[in-house]
């Protein structure tokens, strides 16, 4: 134990003497494979036969994950899935008539950073496989959402569905799940600055 304390003290002195400071030496690598948030009772507009359902959703990414500081670099956010659940919904029985659905990340209009609208995840109906009351749009997305973040720390996505959809107002619970990875300054997270 005494040797460990001596080694840590020596490492701290070397860091200070080298000009690197302790803040560059003490960091944490965090990886969260699934951060999910559910929006309950989202109201959908009627859809005319043959028309697409279009739903624009703001996702408050950094509000839900406050320690991830994207300004420091080393942060990755990826959309894993968006699930529509009609179990507690009204005006819709199931999603069996949906042919396809996809989610697109939209660039921030005030600061587009050269980004263009990019498809992130997709669902296409498979033969003899019906989604029932829960339709999950998912897949292995390699699109990093950090370049799409607005100045307030949110990402705007657009969900679209095609197929037989209700021609009346209907509601559904919507759950979005994100993958997050970041390198955090361990001391700064606790208010210790060097």
N, C-alpha and C positions, 0 to 999 in steps of 0.2 A: 504494500500500500504506500509506504514511504517513497519507494522508487517511482511509482506511478505519479505521485504528487510532484516529485522533483522533475520528472520528464515533462509533465504538463506545464510547469512553471518555466522550464527551459524553452519549451516550444513557444510559449507566449512572449518571452523576452526576445527570442530570435525573430519572431514575427514583427514585433515593434521595432527592433533594430534594423530590420530589412526594409522598413518603410511600407510593408504590405498591410500592416494593421491586423488586429484580431478579426475584424469583420470578414476578411477574405479567407480566414482559416477555419472559422466555425460556421458551417452551413448544414442544412438538412436537404436531402433529396426526397421529395414526397411524390407518391404516385397513388392516385385514387381511381380504381378501375370502374367505378360506377357511382356518380352523384346524380340522384334522380329527384325530380320535382313534379308534383301533380297539380294541374289546374282543374278545378272541379266545375262541372256544369257549364262548359263553354258552349255558347249559342252559335249554331251554324245557320246560315241563310238557306232558303229553298234553292234547289238546283233544278234547272230546266232539263228535260230529257236530252241526253247527248252532251250536256255542258259539263265543265269541270268545276269541282268545288275548289275555291281558293281561299286559304286562311293564312293571314300574316300574324306571326307570333313573336313578341319580344321575349328573349331569354336573358334574365338579369344574372349573367355568369359570375362576375366578380362580387356581386352582392351576396351570393350563396357561398362563395369561396373567398372570403376577405383577405386571407394571407397571401394569395397569389398576386404578386406585383408584376404585371406584364412589362413594366418599364425596364426592369432589370434583365430581361431576356431569360432564356431557358425555360419558358412556360409553353405548354402545349395543351390545347383544349380540342377534343374531338367529339362530335355528336355520335352516340352509339345507337340510339333508337328514339322513336316517337310512337307512343301507343295510344290509340283511340279506343276507349272503353265505353260501350253502350249499356253496361249492366245497370247502372243507376240513371241512365239517360232517358230522355223522352223524345218521342217522334221518330224513333228508329229501333228496329228489332235486332239487326245484326249487320255485319259488313260483308256478307256473302256475295253481294252483287258488285262489289268494287273490283274493277279489273286491274288497276294500277294506282300507285300512290308514291309520291316522292317529296323530299324536303330539300329546299335550296337555301343556301346561305346568301343573304343579300348584303352588298357593301353598304357601309355607313354613308349616307348621303352628304353629311357635312365634312367627312374626311375619308374619301374612298380609297386612298393609298394605292390606286391603280388596280383595285380588286374589281372583278366582274362577278355577277351572280353565278354561283357554282353549285351544282347538284351534289348533295352530301350523302344521302342514303335513299334507298328505293325499295318498293314492294311491287312485285308482279304476280298476279294470281297463277298458281300452279294447277294443272289439271287434277281434279278430284281432291283438292285440298282447300277447304273453306275456312276462313278466319273465325267465323262465329261472332260472338259479341265483342271480341278484342282484335283489332287490326294493328299489328306492329310493323312499322316501317323501320327497317334496320339494315345491317350489313357491315362489312369491314371498310369503314371510311378511313381514308388517309388524309382527309382535308383538315388542316389545322385552322381552327376558328379564330385564333388570336389576331390575324390581320383583319378580320371582320369586326372586331370589337369597336364599339362607339366610345366617345370620350367619357360616357357615364358607365362604361364597363359592361355593356350588354351586347348581345348579338341578335339581329333580326333574321328570322327564317320564314320561308314561305312554304306551306304544305299544300299540295294539290292531290286531288283524287279524281279518277275517272271511273265510269261505270254507272250502274243504276243507283242513284242517290235520292233521298227523299225530296219531294217537291213542296215540302212544308218546313217550317222552322224545326230544328231538332237540337238536342243537347248531348254532349258527351264529355266524360272526363278525359283529359289529355295528360300523359306522363312523358316527360323528356328526360333522357339519361345521357350524361356526359362522362367522358374519360378526361382526367386532368393529371398533368405532371408538371412539377416545378422544382427549381433549386432555390431555396430560401435562405437568407441570411439569418442564422439561428439566433444570434445575439440581438439583431434589430427587432426580431419578432417579440422579444421580451423587453424592448425599450432600452437596451444597452448599446451605446454607440461609441466607437473608437475612431 
